[in-house]
Amino acid sequence: MIKSMTGYGRAERHTDQRKITVEIKSLNSKQLDLSTRIPSIYREKEYEIRNTVSKAVGRGKVDLFVTVENIAGAKTAGGSINKELFKTYYTQLVELQRELGDQNATEPLITTVLRLPDVMQTEAVVVSDQEWQALTDAVNEAVDNLNKFRIQEGEVLIKDLLKRIDTIQELAAQIIPLEGERIETVRTRLMENLKALQVNVDSNRFEQEIIYYLEKFDITEEKVRLKQHCDYFRTVAGESEGVGRKLGFIAQEMGREINTTGSKANHAGIQKIVVRMKDELEKIKEQLLNLL
């Protein structure tokens, strides 16, 4: 299924000791830009989690948040103070301060002691296999929910894009009746200019020159190519996934044909239609930035 790059997913898992919550959100980006915020007790699984998310989301600016809440009685990761060692250091430093007569310490003595070796003791928290599995399941479910969200957004985007393609083709069809009017306008203007010069003109040669002149403003080729690009856009939009970049290239080609039509228009009515076509195409390009 075609996906948007914008999405949000969330999942929770409970163990005997902890409640694990995983949230993941994504925005559009040319490449994968994955940022993770994972509690220290799960840090060793970060590489595995990043791989899981990367494979599932493809590209986009993705933020992953893992939070953990301890249930009553659960051991919390952290550390403790070695009180005996702290007292020893503190007593010695107070005595030195008194002997040296240094009463202008730049920071509290307690802060200094806490930085000394072995004063803080880190306690490792053992994560059970059940908890690791709960974390993995929560990540997978959050990613699945994210992708469901992206698929829904993708369906909305595609409908809007195809509607705008239809509008461009409808506008292109409105140019056809104006082309004959444009040719007659050019012919009349040239005739009036020649009459003003009051010179004799070979009518056959004049018609030849008119044909040559009008060929420069012929937009048949542009209309044909624009229709082909629109048809190809619909075909690619019907593919399964990963079509964002391809549709972007097609939109660029459509832009070339519309711009060339405008440069050859030589008619106010056609120019107005071309401006409206450009407006629709710009909206298409903006929407494609969000498509995976």
HUURDA-V8890 format. One record per helix or strand of 3 or more residues. SS is the DSSP state (a for helix, b for strand). FROM is the first residue (numbers start at 0). TO is the last residue. If there is no record, write none. Layout:
BEGIN
ss: (SS;SS)
from: (FROM;FROM)
to: (TO;TO)
END
This chain:
BEGIN
ss: (b;b;b;a;b;b;a;a;b;a;a;a;a;a)
from: (6;17;31;39;59;77;82;108;119;128;202;219;243;267)
to: (13;26;36;56;69;80;99;113;122;196;214;236;263;287)
END
